[in-house]
Amino acid sequence: MDWINSLALFFGSLIANTLASLSGGGAGLLQFPLLIFLGLPFSVALATHKVASVALGLGAAYTHIKGGTLNWRVCCYLIAVGSIGVVIGANIVLLIPDDIAQKLLGAMILALGVYSRLKKQLGQDEQLKNRDTKGYIIGGIGLTLIGIINGSLTAGSGLLVTLFLVRWFGFTYKQAVALTMICVGLFWNGIGGIAIVQAGAPIYWLWLPILLLSSFIGGSLGAFLANRSSNQLVKTAFEILTFAVGIKLLI
């Protein structure tokens, strides 16, 4: 890999992960297609992207933990219920017609972005909703289904989790983004990467150092910006990423 492609990979991944860490998901919008553009087959690019995304979670985790913005009880809950879906999704990825699945996911994410845009006050102030036993059980089912999407597709699941946390549990966008980056970026993607490799998809190890470094820096930078931004700015960033990811998956 020459230095021009190496720089393209580094800065493309850095931009993707910074935006994802700020808005709550969508790193695969740029990083995954970039890996394919530079020559990796689909399954190799997917496995490599999943493993590299763990560094995004590490970078974001470092900044959010340092800032004291995490609810550890909810973190453990998200990790537990989502991991079940991730393992299922990683093992059925080869059984799903990728083109159809990505178009359905794209339409869903685009609809979520429109919904968020129309709901001006959504996620601006915290509301204690569905944080009882029944609410956590129903929410767990929804998050497990999103985990299946995370394990089987390349981009967008983090955005789904972010809006789910805002809409179902009443978190602000900043709170939801922090939880998503730790649970999805670090744990779900880590488990998904392991499951995909065990299912037979190889990782392209030569590119991992560049991807891990750019993902970690991007995760830290995005979390830094999110902690110092208003909920409205984070909401706007989320909506821009949902429109971009949704349209990209559709076309």
Salt bridges, closest charged atoms under 4 A:
ASP99 OD1 - LYS103 NZ 2.94
GLU126 OE2 - ARG131 NH1 3.03
GLU239 OE1 - ARG117 NE 2.75
GLU239 OE2 - LYS235 NZ 2.57
